[in-house]
Amino acid sequence: MFVCVQGARRALPSTSPLTRSLSPFHAAALVPAGKKNAAPPVKPDTSKFRPLDPAQVAFFASRGISKETLDRNGVCGADAYFAPLGGMAPAVAFPYKRDGEVVNVKFRSEKKHFTQVRGAEKVLFGLDDVVGQADIIIVEGEMDKLALEEAGKMMREGWIKEERSTPTCPGP
């Protein structure tokens, strides 16, 4: 398993506690256990999600992320409250899922402000994609996960050779 965060790459052996904790039911160790007697997590309201508008799709396309990848990950448009903006604003909604159910949503405004659903469950973006995988790559954010998915798709389609002379993330 490789962990790549802000340019640092290191391998975790299969005996690592993090690696061992990824059971087929998935990643319980990557989710905070929570407090005793804590209220159940808030369920996000996804009823007002809408398709991404053409400008939002173009934003992702300019970063090499296809509409197909956005759709597979459930990325949509929505309005969200952003404290720095003092109100509601159009946003991209990144749904965080566990077992196919949306358990949290992170919103990104056009001006790169972020907010999440307060009190919702904290899980990794793309958590369901690691079910049954022996190796996973943990990246910093949603855009990194989507870009990595695109790179993997390109490798499967033969656009990129798997063998590389230099690693993508330089070693320590």
C-alpha positions in Angstrom: 0.0 0.0 0.0 1.3 3.5 -0.8 0.3 6.7 1.0 1.0 9.8 -1.1 0.4 13.2 0.7 1.8 16.5 -0.5 4.7 15.0 -2.5 5.8 12.4 0.1 5.6 8.7 -0.8 6.1 5.8 1.5 5.1 2.2 1.4 3.2 0.6 4.2 3.9 -3.2 4.5 1.0 -5.5 4.4 1.6 -6.0 8.2 0.9 -2.3 8.9 -2.0 -1.7 11.3 -3.5 0.6 8.7 -3.3 -2.1 6.0 -4.5 -4.9 8.3 -7.5 -2.8 9.4 -8.9 -2.6 5.9 -11.3 -5.5 6.1 -13.6 -6.5 3.2 -16.3 -4.6 5.1 -13.9 -1.6 4.9 -11.8 0.9 6.5 -13.2 1.0 10.0 -9.8 2.2 11.3 -9.9 5.2 8.9 -13.1 6.5 10.4 -13.0 8.1 13.8 -14.6 5.9 16.4 -16.6 8.9 17.9 -17.5 9.6 21.5 -19.5 7.4 23.8 -23.1 8.3 23.9 -22.6 10.7 21.0 -25.7 11.6 18.9 -26.0 9.7 15.7 -24.4 11.4 12.7 -26.5 13.8 10.7 -27.7 12.5 7.3 -27.0 15.0 4.5 -29.9 16.3 2.5 -29.2 15.5 -1.1 -32.7 16.3 -2.4 -31.5 19.7 -3.9 -28.5 18.3 -5.7 -28.6 19.1 -9.5 -26.5 18.2 -12.5 -23.3 20.1 -12.8 -23.7 23.2 -15.0 -21.5 23.5 -18.2 -19.0 25.9 -16.5 -18.5 23.4 -13.7 -18.0 20.5 -16.1 -15.5 22.7 -18.1 -13.6 23.4 -14.8 -13.1 19.7 -14.2 -12.3 19.0 -17.9 -9.6 21.7 -17.8 -8.0 19.5 -15.1 -8.3 16.3 -17.1 -11.3 15.0 -15.2 -14.0 13.6 -17.5 -17.8 13.8 -17.1 -17.8 10.0 -16.9 -15.6 10.1 -13.8 -17.7 12.9 -12.2 -20.9 10.9 -12.8 -19.4 7.7 -11.4 -18.4 9.5 -8.2 -21.8 11.3 -7.9 -20.3 14.8 -8.2 -23.1 17.3 -8.6 -24.1 20.9 -8.3 -25.8 22.4 -5.3 -26.1 25.6 -3.3 -24.4 25.8 0.1 -23.8 28.3 2.8 -20.2 29.6 3.0 -19.3 31.7 6.0 -16.5 33.6 4.3 -19.0 34.6 1.6 -21.7 35.5 4.1 -24.4 33.4 2.5 -25.5 30.8 0.0 -23.5 30.3 -3.2 -23.5 27.8 -6.1 -21.1 24.9 -5.4 -19.8 21.6 -6.5 -21.0 18.8 -4.2 -18.7 15.9 -3.5 -20.8 13.1 -1.9 -18.9 11.0 0.7 -20.4 7.5 0.7 -20.3 4.4 2.8 -21.9 1.2 1.4 -23.5 3.3 -1.3 -25.2 5.7 1.1 -24.3 9.4 1.2 -23.0 10.0 4.8 -21.5 13.5 4.2 -21.0 16.1 1.5 -18.2 18.5 0.9 -19.1 21.7 -1.0 -16.6 23.7 -3.0 -17.5 27.3 -4.1 -16.3 28.8 -7.4 -13.9 30.9 -5.3 -12.4 27.8 -3.7 -14.2 28.0 -0.3 -15.1 24.7 1.3 -17.7 23.5 3.8 -19.1 20.2 4.9 -22.4 19.0 6.5 -22.0 19.7 10.2 -22.4 16.6 12.4 -22.3 14.2 9.5 -20.1 11.1 9.5 -16.4 11.6 8.6 -15.2 9.1 6.0 -12.7 9.2 3.1 -14.0 10.4 -0.3 -14.2 7.3 -2.5 -14.3 5.0 0.5 -16.5 2.4 -1.3 -13.9 2.1 -4.0 -11.4 0.4 -1.6 -13.7 -2.5 -0.6 -11.9 -5.7 -1.3 -8.7 -4.1 -2.5 -5.4 -5.4 -1.2 -3.6 -2.1 -1.9 -5.0 1.5 -1.8 -3.6 4.9 -2.4 -4.7 7.7 0.0 -4.4 11.2 -1.4 -5.1 14.6 0.0 -8.5 15.6 -1.5 -11.3 15.0 -3.8 -9.6 16.5 -6.9 -6.6 14.2 -6.3 -8.8 11.1 -6.0 -10.6 12.0 -9.2 -7.4 12.7 -11.1 -5.9 9.4 -9.9 -9.0 7.6 -11.1 -8.5 9.3 -14.5 -4.9 8.2 -14.6 -5.9 4.6 -13.7 -8.5 4.7 -16.5 -5.8 5.9 -19.0 -3.5 3.1 -17.9 -6.2 0.5 -18.4 -7.0 1.9 -21.9 -3.3 1.9 -22.8 -2.8 5.7 -22.9 0.0 5.5 -20.3 2.5 2.8 -19.9 2.5 1.2 -16.4 6.3 1.1 -16.3 7.8 4.4 -15.3 11.5 5.3 -15.1 10.8 7.9 -12.3 8.1 7.6 -9.6 5.2 10.0 -9.7 5.7 11.0 -6.0 9.4 11.5 -5.2 10.7 9.5 -2.3 11.8 11.0 1.0 
